[in-house]
Each structure stands twice: as C-alpha cells, then as structure tokens.
Amino acid sequence: MTSLHPEDARTVPGPPLPLLEGRWSARAAGAEGADLDLVHGWMRAPHVDAFWHQAWPRERWYEEIAGHLAGDAVLPVLVFLDDEPVAYVEVYRVTRDRLAPHYAHLPHDLGVHIAIGDPARTGRGLGRTLLRVLADGLLAADPRCTRVVAEPDVTNAPSLRAFAAAGFSTVGEITLPDKTAALLVRPRREEDLPT
C-alpha cells in the first residue's frame, strides 16, 4: 500500500517535537554526553532490549541518534515527568518509514516507538498516561496530522494494554522483518481540534 496522497509526501516536514503540558516536557535527544549515556543505558535494560533488540555499543547509538537528527524521518526525543527523564521516544513520519507499505497512510501520519528506561517505572500506569500525553502532544504539534500510529510486537502484552488504555485501536497485524506487529491507530478526536 502507499500513501493516499503520494504527491504530497515529498513536501511534508520532518516529525515535530510533541507539545507537552503540565508536569510533562520533551526535547530532542542529543547524540553525545548525558543524553547518549542515558539512551545507551536504557537500551541495555532487559525489559527494553526484549522488544527493541538494540542493546548496541555506545558508538552505534551515537551514530543512530546523530543520523536521526540529521534527517527528516525520525526525531529522537527524551520525555520528562517533573523534570526527570522517563522515556526515549522515536517520533517518525510514516511516509518515510518501513511501515509505509503496510497500510494506506496519509502524508502527515506520525508514528511512535517508546521505551520507558527504568524498570521501576513500568507496570504502574505510566505507559498509558505517557502514550495519551504523547499522542495529544503530537496532534497539537502538527495540525495536519490526523492520526498517530504504532506497531508494537504482538507478544508485548504490557505495551498493547498501555496503548489500548491510551486510546489507540488495533486495526490489524502486519509482518515486519523482525516481528509480527499490531498496527495501532489513535485518530484525532473532535476535542483535539484547535479552538
């Protein structure tokens, strides 16, 4: 499948930084220093590596983040709660991602990959709240985006529950090179529209 509007895809800007409010904040992750150390450490945590499979050396993570920052397909983001880092998120433009051939995407569709790094913060409802805040923040950041998507592994039950609780609906399963994924969609709702 391809975009419903393939002629528009070339002019769509890169993924935006989500606009978060209240106790939540987000900024682009840096490719060096403390940000790199944090992401590298989180990716080596067993609960993250089980589904991300990216427990890479620090140098490889430098290349990954630097490459994302230099391009217009993926924005690496750190999300904070009360000024404490809680998650690494990759916000991506579906039209420039491997997911694009798997459903009839729109040019402004945004996708998310999310990792809550500290295992002590998992299993307590943080994921569902974060996903809701993140989806709302992305829809606020790009008024032309009508839906946020995700494609977690179908065997990742905690992730699937969190996405469902955050308002994402399962619209099917897709086969990717490294997993069978649930295709999840959080559409823009009437209350998301600017007033």
Residue, then its C-alpha position, 0 to 999 in steps of 0.5 A: m500500500t502507499s500513501l493516499h496522497p503520494e504527491d504530497a509526501r515529498t513536501v511534508p516536514g520532518p516529525p515535530l517535537p510533541l507539545l507537552e503540558g503540565r508536569w510533562s516536557a520533551r526535547a530532542a535527544g542529543a547524540e553525545g554526553a548525558d543524553l547518549d549515556l542515558v539512551h545507551g543505558w536504557m537500551r541495555a535494560p532487559h525489559v527494553d532490549a526484549f522488544w527493541h533488540q538494540a542493546w548496541p555499543r555506545e558508538r552505534w547509538y551515537e551514530e543512530i541518534a546523530g543520523h536521526l537528527a540529521g534527517d527528516a524521518v525520525l526525531p529522537v526525543l527524551v520525555f520528562l515527568d517533573d523534570e526527570p527523564v522517563a522515556y526515549v521516544e522515536v517520533y517518525r513520519v510514516t511516509r518515510d518509514r518501513l511501515a509505509p507499505h503496510y497500510a494506506h497512510l496519509p502524508h502527515d501520519l506520525g508514528v511512535h516507538i517508546a521505551i520507558g528506561d527504568p524498570a521501576r517505572t513500568g507496570r504502574g500506569l505510566g505507559r498509558t498516561l505517557l502514550r495519551v500525553l504523547a499522542d495529544g502532544l503530537l496532534a497539537a504539534d502538527p495540525r495536519c496530522t490526523r492520526v498517530v500510529a504504532e506497531p508494537d510486537v504482538t507478544n508485548a502484552p504490557s505495551l498493547r494494554a498501555f496503548a489500548a488504555a491510551g486510546f489507540s485501536t488495533v486495526g490489524e497485524i502486519t509482518l515486519p522483518d523482525k516481528t509480527a506487529a499490531l498496527l495501532v491507530r489513535p485518530r484525532r478526536e473532535e476535542d483535539l481540534p484547535t479552538 
